[in-house]
Structures are given as structure tokens and as C-alpha cells.
Amino acid sequence: MMAQQPRAEHPRPQFYREAWINLNGEWEFQFDDADEGESLGWQRGDTELGRRIVVPFAPQSKLSGIGDAGFHDIVWYRRELELPEAFAGKRILLHFGAVDYEASVWVDGTLVARHEGGHTPFRADITDALAAGGGPHRIVVRAADSSRDVTLPRGKQYWKEDSASIFYTRTTGIWQTVWLEAVEATRLDRIRLTPDIDADRIELRSWVKGPLPDGLTLQAVISFEGEPVASDSFSVRRGEETRCIALGDFSDHGLGRWWSPEKPQLYDLALRLVDGDGRTLDEVQSYFGMRKISVESGRLCLNNRPYFMRLVLDQGYFPDGNLTPPSDEAIRRDVELTKEMGFNGARKHQKLEDPRYLYWCDRLGLLVWGEAANAYAYSEEYVGRFTREWQESVERDYNHPCVVAWVPLNESWGVPNIAVDKRQQQHALAMYHLTKSLDATRPVVSNDGWEMVRTDLFNIHDYEWRRDVLQQRYATAESAVAASPAGRVLAVEGFPYEGQPILVTEFGGIAYKKSDWEGWGYSGASSDEDFAKRLDDVISPLAGGVVQGWCYTQLTDVEQEINGLLTYDRQPKLPLETIRAIVEGRYKG
């Protein structure tokens, strides 16, 4: 077990309050393969569970202290809690970053929350459930995760016992930070920040929860690099209010303060909710970036200028933590390594990534494509599950300037018969329009890779490794659209190519063994020199022609896949300078 509290940093830096407690660390734990925990009364919290686990690491991971990757579809957690005196008289919110897949939570024997969805956060106001007295209080969590159900949105988690092919070790139960906040009955519930660089203003939508006393106001103070920029104060008469705040940055046309990977400029935002007597009810610290992602006359643009995206596919797995990064330093280092290799963005693949990753991408400057963890098979139950979780995903990450595209579906996962099944086509189309209804500011890809319906970007997956074939294939829009990599049509009948930007969003995948891990890739290299040549052979042909961006597979080796630019423990397979030269088109061989 760990001597220090794991993942002790604040889990949600875009909505920070001072009064919070991190609940990561040692919890009691028990597998419940017979599903008898509730009948035995474990939910009451007065039964000690027999094992110990380090939260937030899933029991399949080494860092959890358990490391059991077998099928255990029901797991239980328990811990005792003493609340500090400073929390007295406050409402107490219990937060879970992510619990895979269905979670039930009891506090002092009272059910306070049920949540379905393995990648999205949830919370509960547990104040009324806290038993009389100072404690200790008991938190109990039951997590259920059907290991073999291929209609669950699971991403790369395999439904068979051992990892194989493109699928990896499963995650069950708590795998992101658990924490408490102390708040007033009247408080900010959430905010939405929408930048408008053309009008030089930020739209602030705020939701207030609880009673709305007369004279309630929300005060917003915006600063840039410590210097005040703008402030506003407005009455709160409804649960939701919207305000547009001008920033006054037209003196340099915003070029010095717009957010981009090259200049990740951020504004700080301080929010205070004040009652009619001048008493501060809530204070939240946040930030935002002024940036715009758009398609103009068939060109993919960042801040109104054509922008070529050099992305890397990032699975977000770690050798000892699986889906959970071992530390905040490890998260930051992944972002730094991605930038040091010349990439300006990452496509987080089949995973709603830890918010701390998005925080570091905001701070350090890295574009992110937000992608869902897909199911693998279609059913009506899947549609409901997936739609709810995707809505929660978009809501969670809306405010991050680094997020510049949404990818609800990938390679027909969950819709395997989309080419001929009208229901599955309508589902993909519905996800496109649903996402646009939730966020009108970012492009949406209906089905990344092939068999697309309505889509803002025309994204192709192509693991061809021969330079001359790639050069011919992507010389013109006509030749690119006519291609059928992997034997798949790129557009479903009835949804022809309409001039959208063309990107190759999976390619490469060159296997090169530089560690003790055994595995595979889409093609193979035999030496450093051969690896560099093969990288250049697949990247260089995409620099010209009609391609407006690409995503190389992939950042790191993962379990049996050895097609990373880095080994699984993040060691570069070539000098970082060499990889950067290839990525940026400066490699001389």
C-alpha cells in the first residue's frame, strides 16, 4: 500500500473551491462474485470488508494493491470519515470522478446516489444522510460492471479474460478521485464558458442551486497574467443566468491573448455569489481560453486561420494504473512528451480522460479531440446507455479550450452494421445532431475512420505503409474519397462527401520492440534507422495534397501493442529530436 495519499491534487481545477477534502487512499474492499452483499447488509456500513484497496486505482491494477484482472463483476468499498469542524453547518457534497460501470452509494446506511456510466462524474448532497453526532461516518460503494456485456460503453476494455489484439485490461469500480466539498445551501452548481474571439467577449452561463434570496448577485472578476481585465456583477433571479462580458482586447486584435498550442494564453476567472446583506455564499476559481475552431470554405481553422493538426493517438493507459494515471506528474509528462515530439494535439482514444489531463493541455497548449468510450455491439439498451453518458461527457468538458472536436463514434463500434442497417445509421446521425445541439462551437465527427453519415470532418483511417501508395491516394480530394482502406467504404450511401476537410485520423501503427513487452503492430521496424525511415514514409506523404491534419498511431506501447513512439513506461524509441523532425517535416534521413 502507498505511504502517501495518491492523486492528492484537486481533481477539477476549472471549478475550484477551498473547502474540500480528498478521499483517495486506503479503503476497505471486497469482491462479491455471488452478488450477496446487499442481502448480507453491507450497504449499512457496519460490516468490515475483508480486503484493502488504494483508491482511485481499480482492482485490476497493480497500484490498487490487489492486481486481480479476473472476472469480478461486483465489488464493494467502505471507509470511515471524520468531518472537520470547518464543515459544520455546511451542505456536504460527495464527488466521484468516475466509477465503472454502475455505482450505488450509501452514507451511514442511507442510499444517496445511483449512477450509470463508467467514465462520467457524479455527486450527491449527503448532508441529510449523515447520522447525528460527529462521526465517524461510513461511506459504502457498490460497483457493478458486466465484464462480458459488449453493449456496455467500455472503450478498449476487453470482454474476454486476457488482453488481445487492440483490447486491454478491464477497469471495474472506482478509478478516479473521490472527494468532499463543503458549501452553503445556496451555491453555484455549474458554469458554461463560451469564448467569442470575433466579438472579443466571453459568455458566462451560471446555474445556482438552492434558495434564491432577494438581492442575490454573482460577481465575476477576469484577469490575465495577474492584471485585471474585466469585471461584472449581476442579479441572480433565476436558477440559470447568462451574461456576456467584453474583454477589451481589440488593441492587438487578440493575437497576444488568444489560446493556441503555440501560445496557450489563459484568463483567470473568480466568481463570488453574494447575498443581499453582502455575505459571500460561494467562491469558485476558474479559467478559460479565448479560441475558435471552425471550418471556413472547406478549411479547418483555429482562430480564423487555416491550421494543420498534427495529432497523436493516445490510449491513456499506464503500466501500473491501467486507465488511472499514477500521478499528476505522469499526466503532465505525457503532455510534455507529446509536445516535445512535435505534435500539436492528441486524440484521446476510446476514453473520457481524467480532467487533470485536460487541465495540463489547457495550461501547456495541446489540442484534444474528445472521444467517447464506445460499446462494441448495438441494441436499444445500448442506445440509452451511450446517449446518457455522452451527454454527460460533453457537459463535463465543454469549458476546456484545448478540446476542439467531438467524436461520439469510432470505426463503427456499437454500430457494426451501419453500412446497411437504417437504425444504426439513424443512431449515428442522431449522435451527430445531439452533439451539435449541446455544443455549436466545435466540429463533430459522426463515425471516425469510415462509414460516415453526416459529419463536419471527413476522417479516414489508413494503415498503408508504402510511401508511394499514400502519395497517390492523398494527392487529390477525389483520390482520397475514392479510397477504401481496410475494405470499408468511407461514406454510407446517401451521405456523400460534401467538401469537408479531409484528415487521416489513424495511420502508422509501426511496431518496434524496445522493451521487454512482446506484441504487434500494423507494420514492423527492425532498427532505429528502419523505424525512422518508416515513420517518415507514412508521415511525409500526408504533409501535402488535400490532407488538413493527421493522427499518428500511437503515443505509447500499450500491453500487447508495441506500436508506440514511446515504450509503455514512456521511454522514447528514437531521440525526441528525431521524432520531432519527422513530425514537423524536417527530417533529412
C-alpha positions in Angstrom: 0.0 0.0 0.0 1.1 3.6 -0.7 2.7 5.6 2.1 1.5 8.9 0.7 -2.0 9.8 -0.4 -2.3 9.0 -4.1 -3.6 11.6 -6.6 -3.8 14.2 -3.8 -4.2 17.2 -6.2 -7.5 18.9 -6.7 -9.4 16.8 -9.3 -11.3 19.7 -11.0 -9.2 22.8 -11.3 -11.7 24.6 -13.6 -14.2 24.7 -10.7 -12.1 25.1 -7.5 -13.3 25.7 -4.0 -11.1 26.0 -1.0 -13.2 23.8 1.3 -12.6 20.3 0.1 -11.2 17.0 1.3 -9.5 14.4 -0.9 -10.8 10.9 0.0 -8.2 8.9 -2.0 -6.1 6.3 -0.2 -6.9 3.1 1.6 -10.5 1.8 1.6 -11.9 -1.5 2.7 -12.7 -3.7 -0.3 -14.4 -6.9 -1.2 -15.2 -8.9 -4.4 -18.9 -10.0 -4.4 -19.0 -12.7 -7.1 -22.1 -14.2 -5.7 -23.9 -10.8 -5.5 -24.9 -11.3 -1.9 -23.6 -8.1 -0.4 -26.9 -6.3 -0.2 -28.7 -9.4 1.2 -25.9 -9.5 3.9 -26.5 -5.8 4.7 -23.1 -4.5 3.6 -24.8 -1.3 2.5 -25.5 -0.4 6.1 -21.7 0.1 6.6 -21.4 -1.8 9.9 -19.7 -4.8 8.3 -16.0 -4.5 7.8 -14.9 -5.7 4.4 -12.1 -8.2 4.3 -9.6 -6.6 1.9 -7.9 -3.3 1.4 -7.6 -1.2 -1.8 -5.8 2.0 -2.8 -8.4 4.4 -4.3 -8.5 5.7 -7.0 -6.9 2.6 -8.6 -9.1 -0.2 -9.9 -8.6 -3.7 -8.5 -7.2 -4.9 -11.8 -4.2 -2.5 -11.5 -1.0 -3.1 -9.5 -1.2 0.3 -7.8 -4.5 -0.7 -6.2 -2.6 -3.2 -4.1 -4.8 -6.0 -5.5 -3.8 -6.6 -9.1 -6.5 -9.2 -9.9 -7.6 -9.0 -13.6 -10.1 -11.8 -13.4 -13.8 -11.5 -13.8 -15.3 -9.9 -10.7 -18.3 -8.1 -11.8 -19.5 -6.7 -8.4 -17.2 -5.0 -6.0 -17.7 -3.2 -2.7 -15.9 -0.3 -0.9 -16.1 1.0 2.6 -14.4 3.7 4.6 -15.0 5.8 7.7 -14.9 9.5 7.7 -14.5 12.3 10.3 -15.6 15.7 9.1 -13.6 18.7 10.2 -15.1 21.4 12.4 -15.0 23.9 9.5 -17.6 21.8 7.7 -20.1 22.2 10.5 -23.4 23.9 9.3 -22.5 23.4 5.6 -24.0 21.2 2.9 -21.6 18.3 2.2 -21.2 17.2 -1.4 -19.6 13.8 -2.1 -18.0 13.6 -5.6 -16.8 10.6 -7.7 -14.7 11.3 -10.7 -15.6 8.0 -12.4 -16.9 4.6 -11.2 -17.1 1.8 -13.8 -19.9 0.9 -14.6 -22.9 1.2 -12.3 -22.5 2.7 -8.8 -24.7 2.8 -5.7 -23.5 4.9 -2.8 -24.7 4.8 0.9 -23.7 7.1 3.7 -24.4 6.0 7.2 -26.8 3.4 5.7 -28.8 5.8 3.6 -28.7 5.5 -0.2 -27.5 8.8 -1.5 -26.7 8.1 -5.2 -27.1 5.7 -8.1 -25.2 6.4 -11.3 -24.7 4.5 -14.6 -21.8 5.3 -16.9 -18.2 4.3 -16.4 -16.4 7.4 -17.5 -18.5 10.4 -16.2 -18.6 12.0 -12.8 -21.5 12.2 -10.3 -22.1 13.7 -6.9 -24.5 13.6 -4.0 -25.5 16.0 -1.3 -25.1 13.7 1.7 -25.9 16.3 4.4 -29.2 14.8 5.4 -27.9 11.3 5.3 -25.1 12.0 7.8 -26.0 10.4 11.1 -26.3 12.5 14.2 -23.1 13.1 16.1 -19.6 13.9 15.0 -18.8 10.5 13.4 -17.2 8.6 12.3 -19.4 8.4 9.3 -19.4 5.4 6.9 -19.3 5.6 3.1 -20.2 2.4 1.2 -20.0 2.0 -2.6 -21.2 -1.0 -4.6 -20.0 -1.1 -8.2 -21.4 -3.4 -10.9 -19.6 -3.9 -14.2 -20.7 -6.7 -16.6 -17.4 -7.9 -17.9 -18.8 -9.8 -20.9 -21.6 -7.4 -22.0 -20.5 -5.9 -25.4 -23.3 -3.4 -25.4 -21.7 -1.5 -22.5 -19.8 1.6 -23.4 -16.4 0.2 -22.5 -13.8 1.6 -24.9 -10.7 -0.6 -25.1 -11.6 -2.8 -22.1 -11.7 -6.4 -23.3 -14.7 -8.7 -22.6 -12.5 -11.8 -22.6 -10.2 -12.9 -19.7 -6.9 -11.9 -21.3 -5.9 -8.8 -23.3 -5.6 -9.4 -27.0 -5.5 -7.6 -30.4 -6.5 -4.0 -29.8 -8.2 -4.6 -26.5 -6.7 -4.1 -23.0 -7.3 -4.9 -19.3 -10.7 -4.1 -17.9 -11.4 -1.5 -15.2 -14.0 -2.1 -12.5 -15.1 0.2 -9.8 -13.6 3.5 -8.6 -10.9 4.7 -11.0 -10.9 8.5 -10.5 -10.6 10.7 -7.4 -13.2 10.7 -4.7 -13.6 13.9 -2.7 -15.9 16.1 -0.5 -16.8 19.7 -0.7 -18.5 21.9 2.0 -20.9 24.5 0.5 -23.8 26.8 1.5 -27.4 25.8 0.7 -27.3 28.5 -2.0 -24.3 27.9 -4.2 -23.0 27.8 -7.8 -23.9 24.5 -9.3 -22.0 24.8 -12.6 -20.9 27.2 -15.3 -20.6 27.3 -19.0 -17.9 29.5 -20.6 -18.2 30.2 -24.4 -15.5 32.4 -26.0 -16.2 34.6 -28.9 -13.0 36.0 -30.3 -14.8 37.8 -33.1 -16.8 39.9 -30.6 -14.0 39.9 -28.0 -16.2 38.6 -25.2 -16.8 35.6 -23.0 -20.3 34.3 -22.5 -20.9 33.2 -18.9 -23.8 30.9 -18.2 -24.3 30.1 -14.5 -26.5 27.8 -12.6 -27.3 28.4 -9.0 -28.7 25.7 -6.7 -30.7 26.2 -3.6 -32.9 29.1 -2.3 -32.6 32.4 -4.2 -32.8 35.2 -1.6 -33.6 38.8 -2.5 -30.6 40.8 -3.5 -28.6 37.7 -4.6 -25.8 38.7 -7.0 -23.0 37.0 -8.9 -19.7 38.9 -9.1 -17.2 37.9 -11.9 -13.6 39.2 -12.0 -11.5 38.3 -15.0 -7.7 38.8 -15.1 -4.9 38.0 -17.5 -1.4 37.2 -16.1 -2.4 38.8 -12.8 -3.7 42.0 -14.3 -7.5 42.8 -14.1 -9.2 42.8 -17.5 -12.9 43.0 -16.8 -15.5 42.6 -14.0 -19.2 42.4 -13.8 -21.9 42.0 -11.2 -25.4 41.0 -11.9 -28.6 40.0 -10.1 -29.5 36.3 -9.8 -33.2 36.0 -10.0 -33.5 32.5 -11.7 -31.6 29.3 -11.3 -29.9 30.0 -14.7 -28.4 33.3 -15.8 -26.4 34.3 -18.9 -24.0 37.2 -19.2 -21.7 38.3 -22.0 -18.6 40.1 -20.7 -16.4 42.2 -23.0 -12.7 41.8 -22.6 -11.4 45.0 -24.3 -8.6 43.2 -26.1 -9.0 44.6 -29.6 -5.8 46.7 -29.3 -3.8 43.8 -30.7 -6.7 42.0 -32.4 -6.4 39.4 -29.7 -3.3 37.9 -31.1 -1.4 38.2 -27.9 -4.2 36.7 -25.8 -5.9 34.1 -27.9 -5.3 30.5 -26.9 -3.4 28.1 -29.2 -0.9 25.3 -28.8 1.8 27.8 -29.7 0.5 30.4 -27.2 -1.7 28.7 -24.5 -2.9 32.0 -23.1 -5.5 31.7 -20.3 -7.7 34.1 -18.4 -8.4 33.6 -14.8 -12.0 33.9 -13.6 -13.1 34.5 -10.0 -16.7 34.1 -9.1 -18.4 35.2 -5.9 -22.1 34.6 -5.0 -23.2 37.3 -2.6 -26.5 37.7 -0.7 -28.4 41.0 -0.1 -26.6 41.5 3.2 -23.2 41.4 1.5 -22.4 37.9 2.8 -20.3 35.7 0.5 -22.2 32.4 0.0 -19.9 30.8 -2.5 -16.5 31.4 -4.2 -15.2 29.5 -7.2 -12.0 29.9 -9.1 -11.9 29.0 -12.8 -10.2 29.9 -16.0 -10.9 30.0 -19.8 -9.1 30.4 -23.1 -10.2 32.7 -26.0 -10.0 30.5 -29.1 -12.2 29.5 -32.0 -12.3 26.3 -34.0 -14.2 26.4 -37.3 -14.5 25.2 -40.9 -14.3 28.1 -43.3 -14.8 27.4 -47.0 -13.6 23.8 -46.6 -10.6 24.8 -44.5 -10.1 23.7 -40.9 -9.3 26.8 -38.9 -8.0 27.8 -35.5 -8.7 31.4 -34.5 -9.8 32.2 -38.1 -6.7 30.9 -39.8 -6.1 27.6 -41.5 -4.4 25.2 -39.0 -2.8 21.9 -39.8 -3.4 19.4 -37.0 -0.5 17.0 -36.1 -2.2 14.7 -33.6 -1.1 11.5 -31.9 -3.5 8.8 -30.8 -3.3 8.4 -27.1 -4.9 5.5 -25.4 -4.4 6.9 -21.9 -3.2 3.6 -20.3 -0.4 3.2 -17.8 1.6 0.0 -16.9 0.7 0.0 -13.2 -2.5 2.1 -13.1 -4.3 0.9 -16.3 -6.8 3.7 -17.0 -5.8 5.7 -14.0 -2.6 7.7 -14.3 -0.3 7.1 -11.3 0.3 10.7 -10.6 -0.4 14.3 -11.7 3.3 14.4 -12.7 2.8 11.5 -15.0 -0.2 13.2 -16.7 1.8 16.4 -17.2 4.8 14.5 -18.6 2.6 12.8 -21.2 1.5 16.2 -22.4 5.1 17.5 -22.4 6.4 14.4 -24.3 3.7 14.8 -26.9 4.7 18.4 -27.5 8.4 17.7 -27.4 7.9 15.2 -30.3 6.4 18.0 -32.4 2.7 17.2 -32.1 0.2 20.0 -31.5 -2.7 17.7 -30.4 -3.9 14.4 -29.2 -6.9 12.2 -30.0 -7.7 10.6 -26.6 -8.9 7.2 -27.9 -11.9 5.4 -26.5 -11.6 7.1 -23.1 -13.0 10.1 -21.4 -9.7 11.3 -20.0 -9.0 12.5 -16.4 -9.9 16.2 -16.1 -6.3 16.8 -14.9 -5.1 15.8 -18.4 -7.3 18.5 -20.0 -6.1 21.0 -17.4 -2.5 20.4 -18.4 -3.4 20.5 -22.1 -5.1 23.9 -21.4 -2.0 25.1 -19.5 0.8 23.8 -21.7 -1.0 24.1 -25.1 -2.2 20.8 -26.7 -5.3 20.3 -28.8 -7.5 17.5 -27.7 -10.2 15.6 -29.6 -12.8 14.4 -27.1 -13.9 10.9 -27.9 -16.4 8.5 -26.3 -15.7 5.1 -24.9 -17.8 3.1 -27.3 -19.7 -0.1 -26.9 -19.0 -2.9 -29.4 -22.5 -4.1 -30.3 -25.8 -2.4 -31.0 -29.0 -2.7 -29.0 -31.8 -0.4 -27.9 -30.4 -0.6 -24.3 -27.0 0.4 -25.6 -28.6 3.5 -27.3 -30.0 4.7 -24.0 -26.8 4.0 -22.0 -24.5 5.6 -24.6 -26.6 8.7 -25.2 -26.8 9.5 -21.5 -23.1 9.0 -20.9 -22.1 11.0 -24.0 -24.3 14.0 -22.9 -22.6 13.9 -19.5 -19.2 13.8 -21.3 -19.8 16.9 -23.4 -21.1 18.7 -20.4 -18.1 17.8 -18.3 -15.5 19.0 -20.8 -17.3 21.9 -22.5 -15.2 24.7 -20.8 -11.8 23.4 -21.8 -10.2 25.4 -24.6 -8.0 22.5 -25.5 -11.0 20.4 -26.6 -11.6 21.2 -30.3 -13.6 18.3 -31.7 -16.1 15.7 -30.6 -16.0 12.1 -31.7 -19.0 10.2 -30.4 -18.4 7.1 -32.6 -15.2 5.4 -33.9 -14.9 2.8 -36.7 -18.5 1.7 -36.5 -18.1 0.4 -32.9 -21.5 0.0 -31.4 -23.0 0.3 -34.9 -21.2 -2.6 -36.8 -23.8 -2.9 -39.5 -24.2 0.8 -40.1 -23.5 0.4 -43.9 -26.8 -1.4 -44.4 -28.8 -1.0 -41.1 -31.0 2.1 -41.2 -31.4 2.1 -37.4 -27.7 2.2 -36.9 -27.4 5.0 -39.5 -30.1 7.0 -37.7 -28.3 6.4 -34.4 -25.0 7.8 -35.7 -26.9 10.7 -37.3 -28.8 11.3 -34.0 -25.4 11.4 -32.1 -24.1 14.0 -34.6 -27.1 16.2 -34.2 -27.3 15.7 -30.4 -23.7 16.8 -30.0 -24.3 19.8 -32.2 -27.4 20.7 -30.0 -25.2 20.5 -26.9 -22.2 22.4 -28.4 -22.5 24.6 -31.5 -18.9 25.7 -31.3 -16.9 22.6 -32.2 -16.9 20.3 -35.2 -18.4 16.8 -34.7 -17.4 13.6 -36.4 -20.2 11.1 -36.8 -18.1 7.9 -37.2 -14.4 8.4 -37.2 -12.5 6.3 -39.8 -15.1 5.1 -42.3 -18.8 4.5 -42.9 -19.6 8.1 -42.1 -23.0 9.7 -42.2 -23.4 13.5 -41.6 -20.0 14.8 -40.5 -18.1 18.1 -40.1 -14.8 16.5 -40.8 -14.1 13.7 -43.3 -11.8 11.5 -41.3 -10.0 8.4 -42.7 -8.2 5.5 -41.0 -5.5 4.2 -43.2 -2.6 1.9 -42.1 -1.0 1.7 -45.5 2.8 1.8 -45.0 4.1 2.3 -48.6 5.1 5.9 -49.3 4.2 5.9 -53.0 0.7 4.5 -52.3 0.0 7.2 -49.7 1.3 9.9 -52.0 -1.0 8.8 -54.8 -4.0 8.2 -52.5 -3.9 11.7 -50.9 -2.9 13.8 -53.9 -6.4 15.0 -54.5 -9.8 15.0 -52.8 -11.2 12.7 -55.5 -8.5 10.0 -54.9 -8.8 10.3 -51.1 -12.6 10.0 -51.1 -12.4 7.0 -53.5 -10.1 5.0 -51.3 -11.4 2.2 -49.2 -8.7 1.4 -46.5 -9.4 -1.8 -44.6 -12.0 -2.6 -47.3 -14.5 -0.2 -45.8 -16.5 2.5 -47.7 -15.8 5.9 -46.3 -19.3 7.3 -46.6 -22.6 5.5 -46.2 -24.9 5.6 -49.2 -27.0 8.7 -49.1 -24.3 10.7 -47.3 -21.7 11.7 -50.0 -18.6 13.7 -49.5 -19.6 17.4 -49.5 -16.2 19.2 -49.4 -15.4 18.8 -45.7 -11.8 19.0 -44.6 -10.1 15.6 -45.1 -8.0 14.3 -42.3 -6.2 10.9 -41.8 -7.0 10.3 -38.2 -5.4 6.9 -37.7 -2.3 5.7 -39.6 1.2 4.4 -38.9 1.0 1.9 -36.1 4.6 0.8 -36.7 5.7 -1.9 -34.3 9.2 -1.6 -32.9 10.3 -3.6 -29.9 12.4 -1.6 -27.5 11.3 -3.1 -24.2 10.6 -6.5 -22.6 7.0 -6.4 -23.8 6.1 -8.7 -26.6 3.5 -7.6 -29.1 2.4 -6.5 -32.6 1.7 -3.5 -34.8 0.3 -2.8 -38.3 3.8 -2.9 -39.8 7.2 -3.5 -38.3 10.6 -1.9 -37.9 13.9 -3.8 -37.3 16.3 -1.0 -36.2 16.3 2.7 -35.2 17.2 3.6 -38.7 14.5 1.5 -40.2 11.9 2.9 -37.7 12.9 6.5 -38.6 12.6 5.7 -42.3 9.2 4.0 -41.9 7.9 6.9 -39.8 8.9 9.4 -42.5 7.4 7.2 -45.2 4.0 7.4 -43.7 4.0 11.0 -42.3 5.6 12.8 -45.2 3.0 11.9 -47.9 0.3 13.5 -45.7 2.0 16.8 -45.5 0.9 18.0 -48.9 -2.1 17.3 -51.1 -5.5 17.6 -49.6 -4.9 16.4 -46.1 -5.5 19.1 -43.5 -4.4 17.1 -40.5 -3.5 13.6 -39.3 -3.3 11.5 -36.2 -0.4 9.0 -35.8 -1.0 5.7 -34.1 0.2 5.9 -31.3 1.8 7.7 -28.4 2.9 4.7 -26.3 3.0 0.9 -26.4 0.1 -0.5 -24.5 0.2 -4.0 -23.2 0.4 -6.3 -26.3 0.6 -3.4 -28.7 4.2 -2.3 -29.4 3.4 0.4 -32.0 4.1 3.4 -29.8 6.6 6.2 -30.3 7.3 5.6 -26.6 7.6 2.4 -24.7 4.8 1.6 -22.2 6.9 3.2 -19.4 7.3 6.3 -21.6 10.9 5.9 -22.9 11.4 7.3 -26.4 12.2 4.7 -29.1 14.1 7.3 -31.0 15.7 10.6 -29.9 12.9 13.1 -29.3 14.6 15.5 -31.7 14.5 12.9 -34.5 10.8 12.2 -34.0 10.1 15.9 -33.9 11.9 16.5 -37.2 9.9 13.7 -38.8 6.6 15.0 -37.4 7.3 18.6 -38.5 8.6 17.6 -42.0 12.2 18.5 -41.4 13.8 15.0 -41.4 16.7 14.6 -43.9 17.1 10.8 -43.4 
